[in-house]
Amino acid sequence: MANRLHDVVDGALRVLDTHGLEFLSMRRVAAELEVQPSALYHHVPNKQTLLALMADEILARGRREEPAGPWDERVAALCDEFRTAMLAVRDGAEVVATASAFGLGAHEPEQRLSAALAGFEEDVAVSGARTIMLFVLGHASARQMHEQASATGAIEYDGSIGSAESFDLGLGLIVSGLRAASPVGV
């Protein structure tokens, strides 16, 4: 049976969960799908494209209904959605951060955050969305790195780095800054 693009992305995510991003390769994905590596290039032109598709799928799997309410509550709900989705997959934050840094993928999280900041001046909404997303990526990535280092015995992890409490506090600080920049009525 021939694989479809969705099968390739799912196979890559299984490899990611089993081996981590460091050991994700086209050869390993092909082995997971029991095909020759060249068969993958029928679906994706390179590993960077595959990473972008993986990032989009990681976030899509965590997708919730679009939040309602005031902008700050919508932003908090979106950030919780993104963070939870990335933490659900080994190295999920690193995959999403890599795709974002390289300008790959759908950029849906930033677009959704920008939409939640409607009413702000456009440059504030765009910069605010980017800043928030960088915070979410960094926070989730730090937690995943500490958990993995702890699992191998490299460090003792007490759970404070990347905790929900520290996430909420940091996001609150960013939202406070945005609130100070908000036009009247937002």
Buried (B, 14 or more C-beta within 10 A) or exposed (E): EEBEEEBBBBBBBBBBEEBBBEEBBBEBBBBBBEBEBEBBEEBBEEBEBBBBBBBBBBBEEBEEEEBEEEBBEBBBBBBBBBBBBBBEBBBBBBBBBBBBEEEBBBBBBBEBBBBBBEEBBEEBBBBBBBBBBBBBBBBBBBBBBBBBEBEEEEBEBEEEBBEEEBBEEBBEEBBEEBEEBBEEEB
